[in-house]
Amino acid sequence: MNPIDPSRLSDIFAVVVTYNTTLSQLTYNLGPLRGVCNLIISDNSTIPQISIIIQDFCLDSGFEYLTHEGNIGIAAAQNKAIKYILPRYNPKYILLLDDDTKILPSQLVDLRTHLLVLPDYIYLSCRLISPLGRNLSNAPLSLSPFSFCRDLNSSATLIPSSFFQTVGFFDVELFIDCVDFAWSWRARRYGLLNLIDNSVVVQHTLGQDCSSFLRLPSPHRHAYQYRNILYLISKGRAPFSWSLQQYLKLIIKPLLLFVFANRRSERFSYILQGVHAFVNRRLGPM
C-alpha cells in the first residue's frame, strides 16, 4: 500500500471530544491520524489524572488540546474546538470524529475525494458499523454509492467549514443526545444535505449495552434522551415523522426496559428525571 501524502489532507481539521478516555482507546482510534491531518481534542474529562494523560498524548502526537476542566457537554465542547480552529487555521473541512471511531488515513482520503465530486450543498459521512458488523448509521444499508441521511450521526462526518457560518454551531442547551440530529435538521432548512458514503465503512463503538434487540445506553443517558426529545418536539424543531416515531418509542420504552434491561430501577429513575426536567424547562446539564 502506498503511503498517504499528508499534504492531501492538510485542509482537514478533525475535532474529537473526549470524556475520561483511556490512553489505549486514543492510541487505537486516533493514532493512525498522527502526521496525516490536523486534529484537536476538546477534553470534557472530569478526572484530572486522565486529562493529563490526554494532554500528553496530544503533545506526543502533534495534536491540539483544549481542556474545559469538567464536562461542559458534547455540543459546547465541539463548538469551542471549532471556534478555536477556524480563525487560527482556516481549514476547508471539519471532520467530526468520536473518540470511539477509527478512521484510517486511506479512508479519510476516499471520503474527501468523494465529497469533492458531489454538489457543494452536501456534507459526507462514513458508513458506521459496530465491532460485530451491525449498521449504526441512521440510514439503511444500501448498494448505492451514497445514501441520504436525515438524522445525522456526526462521527466520521466531513463538513465544509463554511457550513458552520451558514447554519451556526451546535445547540449547547441540549448538552448531549440529539445534538447532531438538531444541527442536521437546521442544515437541511438551508438546503444542506447529509449523505452517507457507503464505500467508506468505519468501526464505531457505541457506549451501550446489548440486551436482546435493544440498544441500551448508560442509565443516565435516558434522562437526556427523554428531555431532549420532548423538548425538540415541543419546539417544532424535529421532522413530523421523527416526532411521531419518538413519541411511540418513549411510551413503549419503559415496558421494554422492564422486560429486557439491566439496572431497571436506575433507568426508570433517570427517565423520570428527564421528564421532570422537560416539564420544568430545565436545559443544559442534569
N, C-alpha and C positions, 0 to 999 in steps of 0.2 A: 504494500500500500504506500502510495506517495505521501510524504509529509504534508501537512496543511500549512499553507503560507499565511502567517498571522496577518499580513497586510490585507488579505482578502476579507478579514473580519474586523478591521480596525475601526469601522464606522458603527460597530455594535457595542452597546454598554449593557451588560447583564445586571439586573437588580435582584438580589436574594435577601429575603427576610429570614433571620434565624431566631429560634427560641429555645435556649438551653440545648443547642445542637451539639452532638458529640464530635470529637475530632475525627473519629473513624468515618462517620457519615459525611462530614465535609470533605475529607480526603477522597472518599469513593465517588461522590457525586460531582464535586467541583474541581477536584484535582486535574481531570482531563482538560480543563479550560485554562490552566496556567499557561501564560505566554501566547494564548490563542486569541482571546478577546478581552476587552476591559470588563471589569466586574467590581461591583460594590456590595458589601454585606451590610445590611441595615439590621442592627442587633437588638432584639427585644428580650434578650436573656435576663432572667431575674436572679441568677446565681453569679456573683462576681467572679468566682474562680473560672467559670465556664466562659464568661466574657473575655477574660484574659487569654484563654486558650484560643478563642475565635479570633481575637485581635492578632495574636502571634501567628496564627495560620494565614491571615491576610498579609502580614508583613513578609512572611516567607514566600508567599505565592505572588506577590506584586499586586494584590487586590486593595481597593479602597475599603475603609472601615468606618462605620458610623455607629456610635453607641447611644442608646436612649436611657440607660441606667434603669431599666424596667420595661414592662410590657405596655407599649402605647397602642397596640393593635396592629393588624396587618395593613389596614388602609393607611394609617398615619405613617407607619414605617416605610411603606412603598413611596408615599408622597414625599417624605423628607429626602429619601435617596434620589428620586427623580429630580426634585427641585435643586438638590445639591449638584448633580452632574450636568444638568442641561446648560447652565451658564458657564460652567468651567470647561466642559469638553465638547459641547455641541454635537453629540452623536447623531447620526442619521436615524438609528434604530435603538429602541429599548427592548431588551429581552427580559421578560418577566419569567423568573425561574424559582421554583420552590427548592428548599434545601434537601428534599427527599425525591428530587427528579434528577435523573442522569441523562444528559445530552452529550454526545460525542462531538468532537470538532467537525468531523465529516458530515454529521447530521445537521449541524448548525450552518455549514456551508450550503448544503442542499436546501435548507429552509430559506436562507437568504436568496439563493439563486432563483428559487421558485417564486418568491414574493416579488422579485424584480420584473417578472414577466406577466404578473397579474395587474388588473386595473388599480389605479392609485387610491381607490377607496377601500382596499382590502387590507386587513391585518391577518397574520397567519399563525396558526397553532400546530404543534406536533400532535399526532395521534398518541394519546396516553393509554398505557396498559399497566395492569398490576403485575407483580412478580409472577403470578400464576397465569398471566395472559388474558385477564379479564379486561374488557373495554372500560375505560374510566372517563373517556371524553363524553361530552354531552351531545353526542350525535351518534346514530347507529353506525356500525361498521359498514364499509362500502368498498366496492371495487373501483369506483370512480377516483380520479386523481385527487379531487377535493370534495369536501362535504361542508355545506353551510351549517354553522353552529350559532343558534340564537343566544344560548346561555353559556357565556364564556367560562371555561376552566382555565385560569390565566397561566398556569405553569407551562413553561416551554412555549410561550407566545411571543412572536416578534411583531412589534408595533412601531410604525414610523413615529418619530418623536413629535412631529408636527401635529399628530392626532391629539396629544395632550393639550396643546394650545387651543384646539377646536372644541374638544369635549370637556376639558378640565381634568381634575385629578379624582382620586378615589374618595368615596364617602366615609369620612372619619367617624361619623356618628354611628355607623354600623359596627365598627371595631373589628370584628371577624364575622365570617359567614355571610354569603350573598354579596360580598364586596365586588367580586369580579362580575357577577351577574348584573348588578346595578349599573356598573360602568359600561358594559357592552350594550345594555338597553338604551342608555343615553347616547352612546356612539351611533347606534342604529338610527336614532332620530335625526342625526346629522348626515345620514346616508353612508356611514362607515360600517362595513360588514366583516364578520369574522368567519374565516374558512379554516377547516382542518386539513392539513396536508397528510393524506393517507399513506404516502410513501415514506414519511419520516415518523417512525414509531419509536417512542422512548418509554422507558420504565418509570413509573411513578408509584410511590408508596403512600397510600392514604393512612392517616392516623386513626384507623378504625379497626375494631374487632369484627370478626366474621362469625355470625351465628345463623346457621341455615342460609336463607337467601337474603338476609338483612345486611346492610352496611351500617355498622354501629360506631358512631363517633365516641370520643371520650364523653362521659356523662355531662360535664359542664357545657359542652357544645350544644346540648339540647336547649339550654336557656337562650343562647344567641340565635339558634335556628328559629325557635318559636317567636321570639320577639321581633327579629328582623323580617321574617316572612310576613307576619301580621302587619308590621309597620309599612313595608313596601306595598302590600296590597291595599292598605287603608289610604295610602297617599296616591294611589293610582299610578305608581311608577312601574308596575310589573305588567307584562302581557296578560291578556284576559285568560288565555288557555293555561298559562303557567299558574295564575292565581287560582283558578278552579281546581287544577290538579293538586296544588299545595294545600288548599282548604281540605280536600278529601284526605290527603296524607296526614295532616295534623290531627284530624279526627280519628283516623284508623291507627295511627302510630302507637298511642298508649296501649291499645289492645295487643298489637304485635309485640311490643316490648314486654308486656306482662307474660306472654306465652313463650317468647323465644330469647329474651335478652338476659344477660347477667346484670348484677348490680341494679336491680329493678327499683328499689326504694330511692336510691340515689338519683337515678334517671328521672323518676316521677317528680322528685323534689326540684330538680333543675327545670323541668318543663313548667311547673307552677311558677317558679321564679321568673322565667321568661315571659309568661303570660301576664304576671303581675307587673313586670317592667313595661310591657306594651300598654297595658291599661293606664298606667301612670306616666306614660310618655317619657320613660327614663331611657335615654340612649347612651352610647359610649360603653365603657367597661362596666361589668357587673361583678 
